[in-house]
């Protein structure tokens, strides 16, 4: 062995390696990663709610008026026996969506309730937002009434254009504490199934 022999590096860029690529081609990988970063930052938020958006007439594939069998199929969940009994009014909270419940009356979905941040309305409003924001988003469509049980609270109710559905926000000290959407009559119930 010669003492003067040097080992060659595993990877060596030859001089002039960029001779056959344009400056825009050299920037492509960098631009790709710069565009990828914002998408990756939004990924956890999308998994938090699984893309569920509350509309006046439902959420996701679930529509107000569905039967229990249709709800079970849409949720890809078999409903427990106690959830299918003969009660006139009861709630179902789907697995994996602990902050969302469905009010069932006489075997049909009549209302969707949200009790924590992470699931928003189709207009982007969610638990924790201000009364002021609701007013800005819905304008004169919002009917404000005093809360029946919370001295510092209100009900902010918005009726759909056809009058069949609506969304109601419950507030305390100017902040949304919960909201529900569905049949206009069903969103008027302030004590749920009671």
Contact map, one row per residue, 1 for C-alpha under 8 A:
11101000000000000000000000000000000000000000000000000000000000000000000000000000000000000000000000000000000000000000000000000000000000000000000000000000000000000000000000000000000000000000000000
11111000000000000000000000000000000000000000000000000000000000000000000000000000000000000000000000000000000000000000000000000000000000000000000000000000000000000000000000000000000000000000000000
11111000000000000000000000000000000000000000000000000000000000000000000000000000000000000000000000000000000000000000000000000000000000000000000000000000000000000000000000000000000000000000000000
01111100000000000000000000000000000000000000000000000000000000000000000000000000000000000000000000000000000000000000000000000000000000000000000000000000000000000000000000000000000000000000000000
11111110000000000000000000000000000000000000000000000000000000000000000000000000000000000000000000000000000000000000000000000000000000000000000000000000000000000000000000000000000000000000000000
00011111000000000000000000000000000000000000000000000000000000000000000000000000000000000000000000000000000000000000000000000000000000000000000000000000000000000000000000000000000000000000000000
00001111100000000000000000000000000000000000000000000000000000000000000000000000000000000000000000000000000000000000000000000000000000000000000000000000000000000000000000000000000000000000000000
00000111110000000000000000000000000000000000000000000000000000000000000000000000000000000000000000000000000000000000000000000000000000000000000000000000000000000000000000000000000000000000000000
00000011111100000000000000000000000000000000000000000000000000000000000000000000000000000000000000000000000000000000000000000000000000000000000000000000000000000000000000000000000000000000000000
00000001111100000000000000000000000000000000000000000000000000000000000000000000000000000000000000000000000000000000000000000000000000000000000000000000000000000000000000000000000000000000000000
00000000111110000000000000000000000000000000000000000000000000000000000000000000000000000000000000000000000000000000000000000000000000000000000000000000000000000000000000000000000000000000000000
00000000111111000000000000000000000000000000000000000000000000000000000000000000000000000000000000000000000000000000000000000000000000000000000000000000000000000000000000000000000000000000000000
00000000001111101000000000000000000000000000000000000000000000000000000000000000000000000000000000000000000000000000000000000000000000000000000000000000000000000000000000000000000000000000000000
00000000000111111000000000000000000000000000000000000000000000000000000000000000000000000000000000000000000000000000000000000000000000000000000000000000000000000000000000000000000000000000000000
00000000000011111000000000000000000000000000000000000000000000000000000000000000000000000000000000000000000000000000000000000000000000000000000000000000000000000000000000000000000000000000000000
00000000000001111110000000000000000000000000000000000000000000000000000000000000000000000000000000000000000000000000000000000000000000000000000000000000000000000000000000000000000000000000000000
00000000000011111111000000000000000000000000000000000000000000000000000000000000000000000000000000000000000000000000000000000000000000000000000000000000000000000000000000000000000000000000000000
00000000000000011111110000000000000000000000000000000000000000000000000000000000000000000000000000000000000000000000000000000000000000000000000000000000000000000000000000000000000000000000000000
00000000000000011111110000000000000000000000000000000000000000000000000000000000000000000000000000000000000000000000000000000000000000000000000000000000000000000000000000000000000000000000000000
00000000000000001111110000000000000000000000000000000000000000000000000000000000000000000000000000000000000000000000000000000000000000000000000000000000000000000000000000000000000000000000000000
00000000000000000111111011000000000000000000000000000000000000000000000000000000000000000000000000000000000000000000000000000000000000000000000000000000000000000000000000000000000000000000000000
00000000000000000111111111000000000000000000000000000000000000000000000000000000000000000000000000000000000000000000000000000000000000000000000000000000000000000000000000000000000000000000000000
00000000000000000000111111100000000000000000000000000000000000000000000000000000000000000000000000000000000000000000000000000000000000000000000000000000000000000000000000000000000000000000000000
00000000000000000000011111110000000000000000000000000000000000000000000000000000000000000000000000000000000000000000000000000000000000000000000000000000000000000000000000000000000000000000000000
00000000000000000000111111110000000000000000000000000000000000000000000000000000000000000000000000000000000000000000000000000000000000000000000000000000000000000000000000000000000000000000000000
00000000000000000000111111111000000000000000000000000000000000000000000000000000000000000000000000000000000000000000000000000000000000000000000000000000000000000000000000000000000000000000000000
00000000000000000000001111111110000000000000000000000000000000000000000000000000000000000000000000000000000000000000000000000000000000000000000000000000000000000000000000000000000000000000000000
00000000000000000000000111111111000000000000000000000000000000000000000000000000000000000000000000000000000000000000000000000000000000000000000000000000000000000000000000000000000000000000000000
00000000000000000000000001111111100000000000000000000000000000000000000000000000000000000000000000000000000000000000000000000000000000000000000000000000000000000000000000000000000000000000000000
00000000000000000000000000111111110000000000000000000000000000000000000000000000000000000000000000000000000000000000000000000000000000000000000000000000000000000000000000000000000000000000000000
00000000000000000000000000111111111000000000000000000000000000000000000000000000000000000000000000000000000000000000000000000000000000000000000000000000000000000000000000000000000000000000000000
00000000000000000000000000011111111100000000000000000000000000000000000000000000000000000000000000000000000000000000000000000000000000000000000000000000000000000000000000000000000000000000000000
00000000000000000000000000001111111110000000000000000000000000000000000000000000000000000000000000000000000000000000000000000000000000000000000000000000000000000000000000000000000000000000000000
00000000000000000000000000000111111111000000000000000000000000000000000000000000000000000000000000000000000000000000000000000000000000000000000000000000000000000000000000000000000000000000000000
00000000000000000000000000000011111111100000000000000000000000000000000000000000000000000000000000000000000000000000000000000000000000000000000000000000000000000000000000000000000000000000000000
00000000000000000000000000000001111111110000000000000000000000000000000000000000000000000000000000000000000000000000000000000000000000000000000000000000000000000000000000000000000000000000000000
00000000000000000000000000000000111111111000000000000000000000000000000000000000000000000000000000000000000000000000000000000000000000000000000000000000000000000000000000000000000000000000000000
00000000000000000000000000000000011111111100000000000000000000000000000000000000000000000000000000000000000000000000000000000000000000000000000000000000000000000000000000000000000000000000000000
00000000000000000000000000000000001111111110000000000000000000000000000000000000000000000000000000000000000000000000000000000000000000000000000000000000000000000000000000000000000000000000000000
00000000000000000000000000000000000111111111000000000000000000000000000000000000000000000000000000000000000000000000000000000000000000000000000000000000000000000000000000000000000000000000000000
00000000000000000000000000000000000011111111000000000000000000000000000000000000000000000000000000000000000000000000000000000000000000000000000000000000000000000000000000000000000000000000000000
00000000000000000000000000000000000001111111110000000000000000000000000000000000000000000000000000000000000000000000000000000000000000000000000000000000000000000000000000000000000000000000000000
00000000000000000000000000000000000000111111111000000000000000000000000000000000000000000000000000000000000000000000000000000000000000000000000000000000000000000000000000000000000000000000000000
00000000000000000000000000000000000000011111111100000000000000000000000000000000000000000000000000000000000000000000000000000000000000000000000000000000000000000000000000000000000000000000000000
00000000000000000000000000000000000000000111111110000000000000000000000000000000000000000000000000000000000000000000010000000000000000000000000000000000000000000000000000000000000000000000000000
00000000000000000000000000000000000000000111111111100000000000000000000000000000000000000000000000000000000000000000000000000000000000000000000000000000000000000000000000000000000000000000000000
00000000000000000000000000000000000000000011111111100000000000000000000000000000000000000000000000000000000000000000000000000000000000000000000000000000000000000000000000000000000000000000000000
00000000000000000000000000000000000000000001111111000000000000000000000000000000000000000000000000000000000000000000010000000000000000000000000000000000000000000000000000000000000000000000000000
00000000000000000000000000000000000000000000111111110000000000000000000000000000000000000000000010000000000000000000011000000000000000000000000000000000000000000000000000000000000000000000000000
00000000000000000000000000000000000000000000011111110000000000000000000000000000000000000000000000000000000000000000000000000000000000000000000000000000000000000000000000000000000000000000000000
00000000000000000000000000000000000000000000011011111000000100000000000000000000000000000000000000000000000000000000000000000000000000000000000000000000000000000000000000000000000000000000000000
00000000000000000000000000000000000000000000000011111100001100000000000000000000000000000000000000000000000000000000001100000000000000000000000000000000000000000000000000000000000000000000000000
00000000000000000000000000000000000000000000000000111110001100000000000000000000000000000000000000000000000000000000001111000000000000000000000000000000000000000000000000000000000000000000000000
00000000000000000000000000000000000000000000000000011111011100000000000000000000000000000000000000000000000000010000001111000000000000000000000000000000000000000000000000000000000010000000000000
00000000000000000000000000000000000000000000000000001111111000000000000000000000000000000000000000000000000000000000000011000000000000000000000000000000000000000000000000000000000010000000000000
00000000000000000000000000000000000000000000000000000111110000000000000000000000000000000000000000000000000000000000000000000000000000000000000000000000000000010000111000000000000011100000000000
00000000000000000000000000000000000000000000000000000011111000110000000000000000000000000000000000000000000000000000000000000000000000000000000000000000000000000000110000000000000011100000000000
00000000000000000000000000000000000000000000000000000111111111110000000000000000000000000000000000000000000000110000000000000000000000000000000000000000000000000000000000000000000011000000000000
00000000000000000000000000000000000000000000000000011110111111100000000000000000000000000000000000000000000000010000000000000000000000000000000000000000000000000000000000000000000000000000000000
00000000000000000000000000000000000000000000000000111100011111100000000000000000000000000000000000000000000000000000000000000000000000000000000000000000000000000000000000000000000000000000000000
00000000000000000000000000000000000000000000000000000000011111100000000001000000000000000000000000000000000000000000000000000000000000000000000000000000000000000000000000000000000000000000000000
00000000000000000000000000000000000000000000000000000000011111110100001001000000000000000000000000000000000000000000000000000000000000000000000000000000000000000000000000000000000000000000000000
00000000000000000000000000000000000000000000000000000000111111111100000000000000000000000000000000000000000010000000000000000000000000000000000000000000000000000000000000000000000000000000000000
00000000000000000000000000000000000000000000000000000000110001111100000000000000000000000000000000000000000111100000000000000000000000000000000000000000000000000000000000000000000001100000000000
00000000000000000000000000000000000000000000000000000000000000111110000000000000000000000000000000000000000111000000000000000000000000000000000000000000000000000000000000000000000000000000000000
00000000000000000000000000000000000000000000000000000000000001111111111000000000000000000000000000000000000110000000000000000000000000000000000000000000000000000000000000000000000000000000000000
00000000000000000000000000000000000000000000000000000000000000001111111000000000000000000000000000000000001110000000000000000000000000000000000000000000000000000000000000000000000000000000000000
00000000000000000000000000000000000000000000000000000000000000000111111100000000000100000000000000000000001110000000000000000000000000000000000000000000000000000000000000000000000000000000000000
00000000000000000000000000000000000000000000000000000000000000000111111110000000000000000000000000000000000000000000000000000000000000000000000000000000000000000000000000000000000000000000000000
00000000000000000000000000000000000000000000000000000000000000000111111111000000000000000000000000000000000000000000000000000000000000000000000000000000000000000000000000000000000000000000000000
00000000000000000000000000000000000000000000000000000000000001000111111111100000000000000000000000000000000010000000000000000000000000000000000000000000000000000000000000000000000000000000000000
00000000000000000000000000000000000000000000000000000000000000000001111111111110000000000000000000000000000000000000000000000000000000000000000000000000000000000000000000000000000000000000000000
00000000000000000000000000000000000000000000000000000000000000000000111111111100000000000000000000000000000000000000000000000000000000000000000000000000000000000000000000000000000000000000000000
00000000000000000000000000000000000000000000000000000000000011000000011111111000000000000000000000000000000000000000000000000000000000000000000000000000000000000000000000000000000000000000000000
00000000000000000000000000000000000000000000000000000000000000000000001111111000000000000000010000000000000000000000000000000000000000000000000000000000000000000000000000000000000000000000000000
00000000000000000000000000000000000000000000000000000000000000000000000111111100000000000000000000000000000000000000000000000000000000000000000000000000000000000000000000000000000000000000000000
00000000000000000000000000000000000000000000000000000000000000000000000111111110000000000000011000000000000000000000000000000000000000000000000000000000000000000000000000000000000000000000000000
00000000000000000000000000000000000000000000000000000000000000000000000110011111000000000000000000000000000000000000000000000000000000000000000000000000000000000000000000000000000000000000000000
00000000000000000000000000000000000000000000000000000000000000000000000100001111101100000000000000000000000000000000000000000000000000000000000000000000000000000000000000000000000000000000000000
00000000000000000000000000000000000000000000000000000000000000000000000000000111111100000000000000000000000000000000000000000000000000000000000000000000000000000000000000000000000000000000000000
00000000000000000000000000000000000000000000000000000000000000000000000000000011111110000000000000000000000000000000000000000000000000000000000000000000000000000000000000000000000000000000000000
00000000000000000000000000000000000000000000000000000000000000000000000000000001111110000000000000000000000000000000000000000000000000000000000000000000000000000000000000000000000000000000000000
00000000000000000000000000000000000000000000000000000000000000000000000000000011111110000111000000000000000000000000000000000000000000000000000000000000000000000000000000000000000000000000000000
00000000000000000000000000000000000000000000000000000000000000000001000000000011111111000000000000000000000000000000000000000000000000000000000000000000000000000000000000000000000000000000000000
00000000000000000000000000000000000000000000000000000000000000000000000000000000111111100000000000000000000000000000000000000000000000000000000000000000000000000000000000000000000000000000000000
00000000000000000000000000000000000000000000000000000000000000000000000000000000000111110000000000000000000000000000000000000000000000000000000000000000000000000000000000000000000000000000000000
00000000000000000000000000000000000000000000000000000000000000000000000000000000000011111100000000000000010000000000000000000000000000000000000000000000000000000000000000000000000000000000000000
00000000000000000000000000000000000000000000000000000000000000000000000000000000000001111100000000000001111000000000000000000000000000000000000000000000000000000000000000000000000000000000000000
00000000000000000000000000000000000000000000000000000000000000000000000000000000000000111110000000000011110000000000000000000000000000000000000000000000000000000000000000000000000000000000000010
00000000000000000000000000000000000000000000000000000000000000000000000000000000001000111111000000000011100000000000000000000000000000000000000000000000000000000000000000000000000000000000000010
00000000000000000000000000000000000000000000000000000000000000000000000000000000001000001111100000001111000000000000000000000000000000000000000000000000000000000000000000000000000000000000000000
00000000000000000000000000000000000000000000000000000000000000000000000000000000001000000111110000001111000000000000000000000000000000000000000000000000000000000000000000000000000000000000000000
00000000000000000000000000000000000000000000000000000000000000000000000000000000000000000011111011111100000000000000000000000000000000000000000000000000000000000000000000000000000000000000000000
00000000000000000000000000000000000000000000000000000000000000000000000000101000000000000001111111011000000000000000000000000000000000000000000000000000000000000000000000000000000000000000000000
00000000000000000000000000000000000000000000000000000000000000000000000000001000000000000000111111000000000000000000000000000000000000000000000000000000000000000000000000000000000000000000000000
00000000000000000000000000000000000000000000000000000000000000000000000000000000000000000000011111000000000000000000000000000000000000000000000000000000000000000000000000000000000000000000000000
00000000000000000000000000000000000000000000000010000000000000000000000000000000000000000000111111110000000000000000000000000000000000000000000000000000000000000000000000000000000000000000000000
00000000000000000000000000000000000000000000000000000000000000000000000000000000000000000000111111111000000000000000000000000000000000000000000000000000000000000000000000000000000000000000000000
00000000000000000000000000000000000000000000000000000000000000000000000000000000000000000000100011111000000000001111000000000000000000000000000000000000000000000000000000000000000000000000000000
00000000000000000000000000000000000000000000000000000000000000000000000000000000000000000000110011111100000000011110000000000000000000000000000000000000000000000000000000000000000000000000000000
00000000000000000000000000000000000000000000000000000000000000000000000000000000000000000011110001111110000000011100000000000000000000000000000000000000000000000000000000000000000000000000000000
00000000000000000000000000000000000000000000000000000000000000000000000000000000000000000011100000011111000011111000000000000000000000000000000000000000000000000000000000000000000000000000000000
00000000000000000000000000000000000000000000000000000000000000000000000000000000000000001111000000001111100011111000000000000000000000000000000000000000000000000000000000000000000000000000000110
00000000000000000000000000000000000000000000000000000000000000000000000000000000000000011111000000000111111111100000000000000000000000000000000000000000000000000000000000000000000000000000000000
00000000000000000000000000000000000000000000000000000000000000000000000000000000000000011100000000000011111111000000000000000000000000000000000000000000000000000000000000000000000000000000000000
00000000000000000000000000000000000000000000000000000000000000000000000000000000000000111000000000000001111100000000000000000000000000000000000000000000000000000000000000000000000000000000000000
00000000000000000000000000000000000000000000000000000000000000000011000000000000000000010000000000000001111110000000000000000000000000000000000000000000000000000000000000000000000000000000000000
00000000000000000000000000000000000000000000000000000000000000011111000000000000000000000000000000000001111111000000000000000000000000000000000000000000000000000000000000000000000000000000000000
00000000000000000000000000000000000000000000000000000000000000111111001000000000000000000000000000000111101111110000000000000000000000000000000000000000000000000000000000000000000000000000000000
00000000000000000000000000000000000000000000000000000000000000011000000000000000000000000000000000000111100111110000000000000000000000000000000000000000000000000000000000000000000001100100000000
00000000000000000000000000000000000000000000000000000000010000010000000000000000000000000000000000000111000011111000000000000000000000000000000000000000000000000000000000000000000111100110000000
00000000000000000000000000000000000000000000000000000100011000000000000000000000000000000000000000011110000011111100000000000000000000000000000000000000000000000000000000000000000111000000000000
00000000000000000000000000000000000000000000000000000000000000000000000000000000000000000000000000111110000000111110000000000000000000000000000000000000000000000000000000000000011110000000000000
00000000000000000000000000000000000000000000000000000000000000000000000000000000000000000000000000111000000000011111001000000010000000000000000000000000000000000000000000000000011100000000000000
00000000000000000000000000000000000000000000000000000000000000000000000000000000000000000000000000110000000000001111100000000010000000000000000000000000000000000000000000000000111000000000000000
00000000000000000000000000000000000000000000000000000000000000000000000000000000000000000000000000100000000000000111111000000111000000000000000000000000000000000000000000000000110000000000000000
00000000000000000000000000000000000000000000000000000000000000000000000000000000000000000000000000000000000000000011111100000111000000000000000000000000000000000000000000000000000000000000000000
00000000000000000000000000000000000000000000100110000000000000000000000000000000000000000000000000000000000000000001111100000110000000000000000000000000000000000000000000000000000000000000000000
00000000000000000000000000000000000000000000000010011100000000000000000000000000000000000000000000000000000000000101111110000110000000000000000000000000000000000000000000000000000000000000000000
00000000000000000000000000000000000000000000000000011100000000000000000000000000000000000000000000000000000000000000111111111110000000000000000000000000000000000000000000000000000000000000000000
00000000000000000000000000000000000000000000000000001110000000000000000000000000000000000000000000000000000000000000001111111100000000000000000000000000000000000000000000000000000000000000000000
00000000000000000000000000000000000000000000000000001110000000000000000000000000000000000000000000000000000000000000000111111000000000000000000000000000000000000000000000000000000000000000000000
00000000000000000000000000000000000000000000000000000000000000000000000000000000000000000000000000000000000000000000000111111000000000001000000000000000000000000000000000000000000000000000000000
00000000000000000000000000000000000000000000000000000000000000000000000000000000000000000000000000000000000000000000000111111100000000000000000000000000000000000000000000000000000000000000000000
00000000000000000000000000000000000000000000000000000000000000000000000000000000000000000000000000000000000000000000000111111110100011000000000000000000000000000000000000000000000000000000000000
00000000000000000000000000000000000000000000000000000000000000000000000000000000000000000000000000000000000000000001111110011111100000000000000000000000000000000000000000000001001000000000000000
00000000000000000000000000000000000000000000000000000000000000000000000000000000000000000000000000000000000000000111111100001111100000000000000000000000000000000000000000000011111000000000000000
00000000000000000000000000000000000000000000000000000000000000000000000000000000000000000000000000000000000000000001100000000111110000000000000000000000000000000000000000000011100000000000000000
00000000000000000000000000000000000000000000000000000000000000000000000000000000000000000000000000000000000000000000000000001111111011000000000000000000000000000000000000000011000000000000000000
00000000000000000000000000000000000000000000000000000000000000000000000000000000000000000000000000000000000000000000000000000001111111000000000000000000000000000000000000000111000000000000000000
00000000000000000000000000000000000000000000000000000000000000000000000000000000000000000000000000000000000000000000000000000000111111100000000000000000000100000000000000100111000000000000000000
00000000000000000000000000000000000000000000000000000000000000000000000000000000000000000000000000000000000000000000000000000000011111110000000000000000000000000000000000000100000000000000000000
00000000000000000000000000000000000000000000000000000000000000000000000000000000000000000000000000000000000000000000000000001000111111111000000000000000000000000000000000000000000000000000000000
00000000000000000000000000000000000000000000000000000000000000000000000000000000000000000000000000000000000000000000000000001000111111111110010000000000000000000000000000000000000000000000000000
00000000000000000000000000000000000000000000000000000000000000000000000000000000000000000000000000000000000000000000000000000000001111111111010000000000000000000000000000000000000000000000000000
00000000000000000000000000000000000000000000000000000000000000000000000000000000000000000000000000000000000000000000000000000000000111111110000000000000000000000000000000000000000000000000000000
00000000000000000000000000000000000000000000000000000000000000000000000000000000000000000000000000000000000000000000000000100000000011111110000000000000000000000000000000000000000000000000000000
00000000000000000000000000000000000000000000000000000000000000000000000000000000000000000000000000000000000000000000000000000000000001111111110000000000000001000000000000000000000000000000000000
00000000000000000000000000000000000000000000000000000000000000000000000000000000000000000000000000000000000000000000000000000000000001111111110000000000000000000000000000000000000000000000000000
00000000000000000000000000000000000000000000000000000000000000000000000000000000000000000000000000000000000000000000000000000000000000100111111000000000000000000000000000000000000000000000000000
00000000000000000000000000000000000000000000000000000000000000000000000000000000000000000000000000000000000000000000000000000000000000000111111000000000000001100000000000000000000000000000000000
00000000000000000000000000000000000000000000000000000000000000000000000000000000000000000000000000000000000000000000000000000000000001100111111100000000000111100000000000000000000000000000000000
00000000000000000000000000000000000000000000000000000000000000000000000000000000000000000000000000000000000000000000000000000000000000000001111110000000001111000000000000000000000000000000000000
00000000000000000000000000000000000000000000000000000000000000000000000000000000000000000000000000000000000000000000000000000000000000000000011111000000011110000000000000000000000000000000000000
00000000000000000000000000000000000000000000000000000000000000000000000000000000000000000000000000000000000000000000000000000000000000000000001111100000011100000000000000000000000000000000000000
00000000000000000000000000000000000000000000000000000000000000000000000000000000000000000000000000000000000000000000000000000000000000000000000111110010111000000000000000000000000000000000000000
00000000000000000000000000000000000000000000000000000000000000000000000000000000000000000000000000000000000000000000000000000000000000000000000011111111111000000000000001100000000000000000000000
00000000000000000000000000000000000000000000000000000000000000000000000000000000000000000000000000000000000000000000000000000000000000000000000001111110000000000000000000000000000000000000010000
00000000000000000000000000000000000000000000000000000000000000000000000000000000000000000000000000000000000000000000000000000000000000000000000000111110000000000000000000000000000000000000000000
00000000000000000000000000000000000000000000000000000000000000000000000000000000000000000000000000000000000000000000000000000000000000000000000000111111110000000000000000010000000000000000000000
00000000000000000000000000000000000000000000000000000000000000000000000000000000000000000000000000000000000000000000000000000000000000000000000001111111100000000000000000000000000000000000000000
00000000000000000000000000000000000000000000000000000000000000000000000000000000000000000000000000000000000000000000000000000000000000000000000000100111110000000000000000011100000000000000000000
00000000000000000000000000000000000000000000000000000000000000000000000000000000000000000000000000000000000000000000000000000000000000000000000001100111111000000000000001111100000000000000000000
00000000000000000000000000000000000000000000000000000000000000000000000000000000000000000000000000000000000000000000000000000000000000000000000111100101111100000000000001110000000000000000000000
00000000000000000000000000000000000000000000000000000000000000000000000000000000000000000000000000000000000000000000000000000000000000000000001111100000111110000000000111100000000000000000000000
00000000000000000000000000000000000000000000000000000000000000000000000000000000000000000000000000000000000000000000000000000000001000000000011110000000011111000000000111100000000000000000000000
00000000000000000000000000000000000000000000000000000000000000000000000000000000000000000000000000000000000000000000000000000000000000000000011100000000001111100000011110000000000000000000000000
00000000000000000000000000000000000000000000000000000000000000000000000000000000000000000000000000000000000000000000000000000000000000000100111000000000000111110000011100000000000000000000000000
00000000000000000000000000000000000000000000000000000000000000000000000000000000000000000000000000000000000000000000000000000000000000000000110000000000000011111011111000000000000000010000000000
00000000000000000000000000000000000000000000000000000001000000000000000000000000000000000000000000000000000000000000000000000000000000000000000000000000000001111111110000000000000000000000000000
00000000000000000000000000000000000000000000000000000000000000000000000000000000000000000000000000000000000000000000000000000000000000000000000000000000000000111110000000000000000000000000000000
00000000000000000000000000000000000000000000000000000000000000000000000000000000000000000000000000000000000000000000000000000000000000000000000000000000000000011111100000000000000000000000000000
00000000000000000000000000000000000000000000000000000000000000000000000000000000000000000000000000000000000000000000000000000000000000000000000000000000000000111111110000000000000000010000000000
00000000000000000000000000000000000000000000000000000000000000000000000000000000000000000000000000000000000000000000000000000000000000000000000000000000000000110111110000000000000000110000000000
00000000000000000000000000000000000000000000000000000001100000000000000000000000000000000000000000000000000000000000000000000000000000000000000000000000000000110111111000000000000011110000000000
00000000000000000000000000000000000000000000000000000001100000000000000000000000000000000000000000000000000000000000000000000000000000000000000000000000000011110011111100000000000011110010000000
00000000000000000000000000000000000000000000000000000001000000000000000000000000000000000000000000000000000000000000000000000000000000000000000000000000000011100000111110000000001111010010000000
00000000000000000000000000000000000000000000000000000000000000000000000000000000000000000000000000000000000000000000000000000000000000000000000000000000001111000000011111000000001110000010000000
00000000000000000000000000000000000000000000000000000000000000000000000000000000000000000000000000000000000000000000000000000000000000000000000000000000001110000000001111100001111100000000000000
00000000000000000000000000000000000000000000000000000000000000000000000000000000000000000000000000000000000000000000000000000000000000000000000000100000111100000000000111110001111000000000000000
00000000000000000000000000000000000000000000000000000000000000000000000000000000000000000000000000000000000000000000000000000000001000000000000000100000111100000000000011111111110000000000000000
00000000000000000000000000000000000000000000000000000000000000000000000000000000000000000000000000000000000000000000000000000000000000000000000000000101110000000000000001111111100000000000000000
00000000000000000000000000000000000000000000000000000000000000000000000000000000000000000000000000000000000000000000000000000000000000000000000000000001100000000000000000111110000000000000000000
00000000000000000000000000000000000000000000000000000000000000000000000000000000000000000000000000000000000000000000000000000000011100000000000000000001100000000000000000111111000000000000000000
00000000000000000000000000000000000000000000000000000000000000000000000000000000000000000000000000000000000000000000000000000011111000000000000000000000000000000000000000111111100000000000000000
00000000000000000000000000000000000000000000000000000000000000000000000000000000000000000000000000000000000000000000000000000111111000000000000000000000000000000000000011110111111000000000000000
00000000000000000000000000000000000000000000000000000000000000000000000000000000000000000000000000000000000000000011000000000011000000000000000000000000000000000000000011110011111000000000000000
00000000000000000000000000000000000000000000000000000000000000000000000000000000000000000000000000000000000000001111000000000010000000000000000000000000000000000000000011100001111100000000000000
00000000000000000000000000000000000000000000000000000000000000000000000000000000000000000000000000000000000000001110000000000110000000000000000000000000000000000000001111000001111110000000000000
00000000000000000000000000000000000000000000000000000000000000000000000000000000000000000000000000000000000000111100000000000000000000000000000000000000000000000000001110000000011111000010000000
00000000000000000000000000000000000000000000000000000111110000000000000000000000000000000000000000000000000000111000000000000000000000000000000000000000000000000000111100000000001111100010000000
00000000000000000000000000000000000000000000000000000001110000010000000000000000000000000000000000000000000001110000000000000000000000000000000000000000000000000000111000000000000111110110000000
00000000000000000000000000000000000000000000000000000001100000010000000000000000000000000000000000000000000001100000000000000000000000000000000000000000000000000001110000000000000011111110000000
00000000000000000000000000000000000000000000000000000000000000000000000000000000000000000000000000000000000000000000000000000000000000000000000000000000000000100011111000000000000001111111000000
00000000000000000000000000000000000000000000000000000000000000000000000000000000000000000000000000000000000000000000000000000000000000000000000000000000000000000000000000000000000000111111100000
00000000000000000000000000000000000000000000000000000000000000000000000000000000000000000000000000000000000001100000000000000000000000000000000000000000000000000000000000000000000001111111100000
00000000000000000000000000000000000000000000000000000000000000000000000000000000000000000000000000000000000000100000000000000000000000000000000000000000000000000000011100000000000111111111110000
00000000000000000000000000000000000000000000000000000000000000000000000000000000000000000000000000000000000000000000000000000000000000000000000000000000000000000000000000000000000000011111110000
00000000000000000000000000000000000000000000000000000000000000000000000000000000000000000000000000000000000000000000000000000000000000000000000000000000000000000000000000000000000000001111111110
00000000000000000000000000000000000000000000000000000000000000000000000000000000000000000000000000000000000000000000000000000000000000000000000000010000000000000000000000000000000000000011111100
00000000000000000000000000000000000000000000000000000000000000000000000000000000000000000000000000000000000000000000000000000000000000000000000000000000000000000000000000000000000000000000111111
00000000000000000000000000000000000000000000000000000000000000000000000000000000000000000000000000000010000000000000000000000000000000000000000000000000000000000000000000000000000000000000111111
00000000000000000000000000000000000000000000000000000000000000000000000000000000000000001100000000000010000000000000000000000000000000000000000000000000000000000000000000000000000000000000101111
00000000000000000000000000000000000000000000000000000000000000000000000000000000000000000000000000000000000000000000000000000000000000000000000000000000000000000000000000000000000000000000001111
